[in-house]
Amino acid sequence: RENLFHIRCKVLENTCSLIVDSGFSCNCCIIRLVNKLALTTLPHPKPYKLQWINEEGGIVVNQQVNIPIFIGKYKDEVLCDILPLDASHILLGRP
């Protein structure tokens, strides 16, 4: 059973939506957020293919980004895989 938690957070003074999904197996963010905030990307140390993203045979996930997240007084930096998602700006799963 998956548990979902939706909250707003700040990333570089911008309000973003964040979903915590216990059924998801990685931390990821949308490419639009990375581009809009001009975040520096990193090559993924172990690129992998996601089949469920589209019907054309999936996509290769080959980039990551460190995202500084602020929720109230709490702050953290999360390493996220970059995906072409539309559900939320940031999706956090189980590590």
CNS distance restraints for C-alpha pairs under 8 A (distance, minus, plus):
assign (resid   1 and name CA) (resid  23 and name CA) 7.15 0.50 0.50
assign (resid   2 and name CA) (resid  21 and name CA) 6.50 0.50 0.50
assign (resid   2 and name CA) (resid  22 and name CA) 5.20 0.50 0.50
assign (resid   2 and name CA) (resid  23 and name CA) 4.69 0.50 0.50
assign (resid   3 and name CA) (resid  20 and name CA) 7.75 0.50 0.50
assign (resid   3 and name CA) (resid  21 and name CA) 5.72 0.50 0.50
assign (resid   3 and name CA) (resid  22 and name CA) 5.35 0.50 0.50
assign (resid   3 and name CA) (resid  23 and name CA) 7.05 0.50 0.50
assign (resid   4 and name CA) (resid  19 and name CA) 6.73 0.50 0.50
assign (resid   4 and name CA) (resid  20 and name CA) 5.59 0.50 0.50
assign (resid   4 and name CA) (resid  21 and name CA) 4.71 0.50 0.50
assign (resid   4 and name CA) (resid  22 and name CA) 6.78 0.50 0.50
assign (resid   5 and name CA) (resid  19 and name CA) 5.54 0.50 0.50
assign (resid   5 and name CA) (resid  20 and name CA) 4.98 0.50 0.50
assign (resid   5 and name CA) (resid  21 and name CA) 6.67 0.50 0.50
assign (resid   6 and name CA) (resid  17 and name CA) 7.26 0.50 0.50
assign (resid   6 and name CA) (resid  18 and name CA) 5.83 0.50 0.50
assign (resid   6 and name CA) (resid  19 and name CA) 4.53 0.50 0.50
assign (resid   6 and name CA) (resid  20 and name CA) 6.47 0.50 0.50
assign (resid   7 and name CA) (resid  17 and name CA) 6.05 0.50 0.50
assign (resid   7 and name CA) (resid  18 and name CA) 5.37 0.50 0.50
assign (resid   7 and name CA) (resid  19 and name CA) 6.49 0.50 0.50
assign (resid   8 and name CA) (resid  15 and name CA) 6.52 0.50 0.50
assign (resid   8 and name CA) (resid  16 and name CA) 5.59 0.50 0.50
assign (resid   8 and name CA) (resid  17 and name CA) 4.65 0.50 0.50
assign (resid   8 and name CA) (resid  18 and name CA) 5.83 0.50 0.50
assign (resid   8 and name CA) (resid  71 and name CA) 7.51 0.50 0.50
assign (resid   9 and name CA) (resid  15 and name CA) 5.68 0.50 0.50
assign (resid   9 and name CA) (resid  16 and name CA) 5.35 0.50 0.50
assign (resid   9 and name CA) (resid  17 and name CA) 6.31 0.50 0.50
assign (resid   9 and name CA) (resid  18 and name CA) 6.65 0.50 0.50
assign (resid   9 and name CA) (resid  69 and name CA) 6.50 0.50 0.50
assign (resid   9 and name CA) (resid  70 and name CA) 5.67 0.50 0.50
assign (resid   9 and name CA) (resid  71 and name CA) 5.03 0.50 0.50
assign (resid   9 and name CA) (resid  72 and name CA) 7.89 0.50 0.50
assign (resid  10 and name CA) (resid  14 and name CA) 5.27 0.50 0.50
assign (resid  10 and name CA) (resid  15 and name CA) 4.63 0.50 0.50
assign (resid  10 and name CA) (resid  16 and name CA) 5.92 0.50 0.50
assign (resid  10 and name CA) (resid  69 and name CA) 5.85 0.50 0.50
assign (resid  10 and name CA) (resid  70 and name CA) 4.93 0.50 0.50
assign (resid  10 and name CA) (resid  71 and name CA) 6.46 0.50 0.50
assign (resid  11 and name CA) (resid  15 and name CA) 6.48 0.50 0.50
assign (resid  11 and name CA) (resid  16 and name CA) 6.76 0.50 0.50
assign (resid  11 and name CA) (resid  67 and name CA) 7.11 0.50 0.50
assign (resid  11 and name CA) (resid  68 and name CA) 5.81 0.50 0.50
assign (resid  11 and name CA) (resid  69 and name CA) 5.24 0.50 0.50
assign (resid  11 and name CA) (resid  70 and name CA) 6.43 0.50 0.50
assign (resid  12 and name CA) (resid  37 and name CA) 7.71 0.50 0.50
assign (resid  12 and name CA) (resid  68 and name CA) 7.10 0.50 0.50
assign (resid  12 and name CA) (resid  69 and name CA) 7.97 0.50 0.50
assign (resid  16 and name CA) (resid  89 and name CA) 6.00 0.50 0.50
assign (resid  16 and name CA) (resid  90 and name CA) 7.63 0.50 0.50
assign (resid  17 and name CA) (resid  88 and name CA) 5.60 0.50 0.50
assign (resid  17 and name CA) (resid  89 and name CA) 5.37 0.50 0.50
assign (resid  17 and name CA) (resid  90 and name CA) 6.45 0.50 0.50
assign (resid  18 and name CA) (resid  88 and name CA) 6.11 0.50 0.50
assign (resid  18 and name CA) (resid  89 and name CA) 6.14 0.50 0.50
assign (resid  18 and name CA) (resid  90 and name CA) 4.75 0.50 0.50
assign (resid  18 and name CA) (resid  91 and name CA) 5.83 0.50 0.50
assign (resid  18 and name CA) (resid  92 and name CA) 7.49 0.50 0.50
assign (resid  19 and name CA) (resid  88 and name CA) 6.68 0.50 0.50
assign (resid  19 and name CA) (resid  90 and name CA) 6.38 0.50 0.50
assign (resid  19 and name CA) (resid  91 and name CA) 4.88 0.50 0.50
assign (resid  19 and name CA) (resid  92 and name CA) 6.16 0.50 0.50
assign (resid  20 and name CA) (resid  91 and name CA) 5.95 0.50 0.50
assign (resid  20 and name CA) (resid  92 and name CA) 4.72 0.50 0.50
assign (resid  20 and name CA) (resid  93 and name CA) 5.92 0.50 0.50
assign (resid  21 and name CA) (resid  91 and name CA) 7.12 0.50 0.50
assign (resid  21 and name CA) (resid  92 and name CA) 6.13 0.50 0.50
assign (resid  21 and name CA) (resid  93 and name CA) 5.03 0.50 0.50
assign (resid  21 and name CA) (resid  94 and name CA) 7.55 0.50 0.50
assign (resid  22 and name CA) (resid  93 and name CA) 5.34 0.50 0.50
assign (resid  22 and name CA) (resid  94 and name CA) 5.68 0.50 0.50
assign (resid  23 and name CA) (resid  93 and name CA) 6.64 0.50 0.50
assign (resid  23 and name CA) (resid  94 and name CA) 7.21 0.50 0.50
assign (resid  24 and name CA) (resid  92 and name CA) 7.41 0.50 0.50
assign (resid  24 and name CA) (resid  93 and name CA) 4.51 0.50 0.50
assign (resid  24 and name CA) (resid  94 and name CA) 6.20 0.50 0.50
assign (resid  25 and name CA) (resid  93 and name CA) 5.18 0.50 0.50
assign (resid  25 and name CA) (resid  94 and name CA) 5.14 0.50 0.50
assign (resid  25 and name CA) (resid  95 and name CA) 6.41 0.50 0.50
assign (resid  26 and name CA) (resid  80 and name CA) 7.68 0.50 0.50
assign (resid  26 and name CA) (resid  81 and name CA) 7.57 0.50 0.50
assign (resid  26 and name CA) (resid  92 and name CA) 6.53 0.50 0.50
assign (resid  26 and name CA) (resid  93 and name CA) 4.99 0.50 0.50
assign (resid  26 and name CA) (resid  94 and name CA) 6.11 0.50 0.50
assign (resid  26 and name CA) (resid  95 and name CA) 5.97 0.50 0.50
assign (resid  27 and name CA) (resid  78 and name CA) 7.80 0.50 0.50
assign (resid  27 and name CA) (resid  79 and name CA) 7.03 0.50 0.50
assign (resid  27 and name CA) (resid  80 and name CA) 4.82 0.50 0.50
assign (resid  27 and name CA) (resid  81 and name CA) 6.20 0.50 0.50
assign (resid  27 and name CA) (resid  90 and name CA) 7.67 0.50 0.50
assign (resid  27 and name CA) (resid  91 and name CA) 5.79 0.50 0.50
assign (resid  27 and name CA) (resid  92 and name CA) 4.38 0.50 0.50
assign (resid  27 and name CA) (resid  93 and name CA) 5.41 0.50 0.50
assign (resid  27 and name CA) (resid  94 and name CA) 7.64 0.50 0.50
assign (resid  27 and name CA) (resid  95 and name CA) 7.41 0.50 0.50
assign (resid  28 and name CA) (resid  79 and name CA) 7.91 0.50 0.50
assign (resid  28 and name CA) (resid  80 and name CA) 4.31 0.50 0.50
assign (resid  28 and name CA) (resid  81 and name CA) 4.40 0.50 0.50
assign (resid  28 and name CA) (resid  82 and name CA) 5.63 0.50 0.50
assign (resid  28 and name CA) (resid  83 and name CA) 6.56 0.50 0.50
assign (resid  28 and name CA) (resid  90 and name CA) 5.94 0.50 0.50
assign (resid  28 and name CA) (resid  91 and name CA) 5.28 0.50 0.50
assign (resid  28 and name CA) (resid  92 and name CA) 6.41 0.50 0.50
assign (resid  29 and name CA) (resid  33 and name CA) 7.23 0.50 0.50
assign (resid  29 and name CA) (resid  34 and name CA) 7.81 0.50 0.50
assign (resid  29 and name CA) (resid  80 and name CA) 6.05 0.50 0.50
assign (resid  29 and name CA) (resid  81 and name CA) 6.35 0.50 0.50
assign (resid  29 and name CA) (resid  82 and name CA) 5.23 0.50 0.50
assign (resid  29 and name CA) (resid  83 and name CA) 6.05 0.50 0.50
assign (resid  29 and name CA) (resid  85 and name CA) 7.53 0.50 0.50
assign (resid  29 and name CA) (resid  88 and name CA) 7.70 0.50 0.50
assign (resid  29 and name CA) (resid  89 and name CA) 5.56 0.50 0.50
assign (resid  29 and name CA) (resid  90 and name CA) 4.32 0.50 0.50
assign (resid  29 and name CA) (resid  91 and name CA) 6.04 0.50 0.50
assign (resid  30 and name CA) (resid  34 and name CA) 6.84 0.50 0.50
assign (resid  30 and name CA) (resid  82 and name CA) 5.74 0.50 0.50
assign (resid  30 and name CA) (resid  83 and name CA) 5.11 0.50 0.50
assign (resid  30 and name CA) (resid  84 and name CA) 5.46 0.50 0.50
assign (resid  30 and name CA) (resid  85 and name CA) 5.36 0.50 0.50
assign (resid  30 and name CA) (resid  86 and name CA) 7.18 0.50 0.50
assign (resid  30 and name CA) (resid  88 and name CA) 7.49 0.50 0.50
assign (resid  30 and name CA) (resid  89 and name CA) 5.52 0.50 0.50
assign (resid  30 and name CA) (resid  90 and name CA) 6.70 0.50 0.50
assign (resid  31 and name CA) (resid  35 and name CA) 6.20 0.50 0.50
assign (resid  31 and name CA) (resid  82 and name CA) 5.73 0.50 0.50
assign (resid  31 and name CA) (resid  83 and name CA) 5.90 0.50 0.50
assign (resid  31 and name CA) (resid  84 and name CA) 5.77 0.50 0.50
assign (resid  31 and name CA) (resid  85 and name CA) 7.71 0.50 0.50
assign (resid  32 and name CA) (resid  36 and name CA) 5.98 0.50 0.50
assign (resid  32 and name CA) (resid  84 and name CA) 7.87 0.50 0.50
assign (resid  33 and name CA) (resid  37 and name CA) 6.08 0.50 0.50
assign (resid  33 and name CA) (resid  89 and name CA) 6.43 0.50 0.50
assign (resid  34 and name CA) (resid  38 and name CA) 5.78 0.50 0.50
assign (resid  34 and name CA) (resid  39 and name CA) 5.16 0.50 0.50
assign (resid  34 and name CA) (resid  40 and name CA) 7.78 0.50 0.50
assign (resid  34 and name CA) (resid  65 and name CA) 7.77 0.50 0.50
assign (resid  35 and name CA) (resid  39 and name CA) 6.69 0.50 0.50
assign (resid  39 and name CA) (resid  65 and name CA) 7.11 0.50 0.50
assign (resid  39 and name CA) (resid  67 and name CA) 7.93 0.50 0.50
assign (resid  40 and name CA) (resid  65 and name CA) 6.47 0.50 0.50
assign (resid  40 and name CA) (resid  66 and name CA) 7.83 0.50 0.50
assign (resid  41 and name CA) (resid  63 and name CA) 6.34 0.50 0.50
assign (resid  41 and name CA) (resid  64 and name CA) 5.63 0.50 0.50
assign (resid  41 and name CA) (resid  65 and name CA) 4.76 0.50 0.50
assign (resid  41 and name CA) (resid  66 and name CA) 7.66 0.50 0.50
assign (resid  42 and name CA) (resid  63 and name CA) 5.59 0.50 0.50
assign (resid  42 and name CA) (resid  64 and name CA) 5.08 0.50 0.50
assign (resid  42 and name CA) (resid  65 and name CA) 5.90 0.50 0.50
assign (resid  43 and name CA) (resid  62 and name CA) 6.01 0.50 0.50
assign (resid  43 and name CA) (resid  63 and name CA) 4.64 0.50 0.50
assign (resid  43 and name CA) (resid  64 and name CA) 6.16 0.50 0.50
assign (resid  44 and name CA) (resid  61 and name CA) 7.49 0.50 0.50
assign (resid  44 and name CA) (resid  62 and name CA) 4.84 0.50 0.50
assign (resid  44 and name CA) (resid  63 and name CA) 4.69 0.50 0.50
assign (resid  44 and name CA) (resid  64 and name CA) 5.61 0.50 0.50
assign (resid  44 and name CA) (resid  81 and name CA) 7.70 0.50 0.50
assign (resid  45 and name CA) (resid  62 and name CA) 7.93 0.50 0.50
assign (resid  46 and name CA) (resid  62 and name CA) 7.54 0.50 0.50
assign (resid  47 and name CA) (resid  60 and name CA) 6.71 0.50 0.50
assign (resid  47 and name CA) (resid  61 and name CA) 5.47 0.50 0.50
assign (resid  47 and name CA) (resid  62 and name CA) 4.65 0.50 0.50
assign (resid  47 and name CA) (resid  63 and name CA) 7.71 0.50 0.50
assign (resid  48 and name CA) (resid  60 and name CA) 5.58 0.50 0.50
assign (resid  48 and name CA) (resid  61 and name CA) 5.38 0.50 0.50
assign (resid  48 and name CA) (resid  62 and name CA) 6.95 0.50 0.50
assign (resid  49 and name CA) (resid  58 and name CA) 6.44 0.50 0.50
assign (resid  49 and name CA) (resid  59 and name CA) 5.48 0.50 0.50
assign (resid  49 and name CA) (resid  60 and name CA) 4.31 0.50 0.50
assign (resid  49 and name CA) (resid  61 and name CA) 5.97 0.50 0.50
assign (resid  50 and name CA) (resid  58 and name CA) 5.17 0.50 0.50
assign (resid  50 and name CA) (resid  59 and name CA) 5.41 0.50 0.50
assign (resid  50 and name CA) (resid  60 and name CA) 6.38 0.50 0.50
assign (resid  50 and name CA) (resid  61 and name CA) 7.19 0.50 0.50
assign (resid  51 and name CA) (resid  55 and name CA) 7.82 0.50 0.50
assign (resid  51 and name CA) (resid  57 and name CA) 5.96 0.50 0.50
assign (resid  51 and name CA) (resid  58 and name CA) 3.97 0.50 0.50
assign (resid  51 and name CA) (resid  59 and name CA) 6.69 0.50 0.50
assign (resid  52 and name CA) (resid  58 and name CA) 6.24 0.50 0.50
assign (resid  53 and name CA) (resid  58 and name CA) 5.66 0.50 0.50
assign (resid  53 and name CA) (resid  59 and name CA) 6.91 0.50 0.50
assign (resid  53 and name CA) (resid  84 and name CA) 7.97 0.50 0.50
assign (resid  54 and name CA) (resid  58 and name CA) 5.37 0.50 0.50
assign (resid  54 and name CA) (resid  59 and name CA) 7.57 0.50 0.50
assign (resid  61 and name CA) (resid  81 and name CA) 7.02 0.50 0.50
assign (resid  61 and name CA) (resid  82 and name CA) 6.88 0.50 0.50
assign (resid  61 and name CA) (resid  83 and name CA) 6.95 0.50 0.50
assign (resid  62 and name CA) (resid  81 and name CA) 7.86 0.50 0.50
assign (resid  62 and name CA) (resid  82 and name CA) 7.88 0.50 0.50
assign (resid  63 and name CA) (resid  81 and name CA) 6.12 0.50 0.50
assign (resid  63 and name CA) (resid  82 and name CA) 5.83 0.50 0.50
assign (resid  64 and name CA) (resid  79 and name CA) 6.71 0.50 0.50
assign (resid  64 and name CA) (resid  80 and name CA) 5.42 0.50 0.50
assign (resid  64 and name CA) (resid  81 and name CA) 4.37 0.50 0.50
assign (resid  64 and name CA) (resid  82 and name CA) 5.50 0.50 0.50
assign (resid  65 and name CA) (resid  79 and name CA) 5.67 0.50 0.50
assign (resid  65 and name CA) (resid  80 and name CA) 5.40 0.50 0.50
assign (resid  65 and name CA) (resid  81 and name CA) 6.55 0.50 0.50
assign (resid  65 and name CA) (resid  82 and name CA) 6.99 0.50 0.50
assign (resid  66 and name CA) (resid  77 and name CA) 6.18 0.50 0.50
assign (resid  66 and name CA) (resid  78 and name CA) 5.46 0.50 0.50
assign (resid  66 and name CA) (resid  79 and name CA) 4.42 0.50 0.50
assign (resid  66 and name CA) (resid  80 and name CA) 6.28 0.50 0.50
assign (resid  67 and name CA) (resid  77 and name CA) 5.33 0.50 0.50
assign (resid  67 and name CA) (resid  78 and name CA) 5.21 0.50 0.50
assign (resid  67 and name CA) (resid  79 and name CA) 6.35 0.50 0.50
assign (resid  67 and name CA) (resid  80 and name CA) 7.18 0.50 0.50
assign (resid  68 and name CA) (resid  75 and name CA) 7.20 0.50 0.50
assign (resid  68 and name CA) (resid  76 and name CA) 5.84 0.50 0.50
assign (resid  68 and name CA) (resid  77 and name CA) 4.30 0.50 0.50
assign (resid  68 and name CA) (resid  78 and name CA) 6.53 0.50 0.50
assign (resid  69 and name CA) (resid  75 and name CA) 5.59 0.50 0.50
assign (resid  69 and name CA) (resid  76 and name CA) 5.34 0.50 0.50
assign (resid  69 and name CA) (resid  77 and name CA) 5.87 0.50 0.50
assign (resid  69 and name CA) (resid  78 and name CA) 7.27 0.50 0.50
assign (resid  70 and name CA) (resid  74 and name CA) 5.72 0.50 0.50
assign (resid  70 and name CA) (resid  75 and name CA) 4.43 0.50 0.50
assign (resid  70 and name CA) (resid  76 and name CA) 6.67 0.50 0.50
assign (resid  71 and name CA) (resid  75 and name CA) 6.35 0.50 0.50
assign (resid  85 and name CA) (resid  89 and name CA) 7.99 0.50 0.50
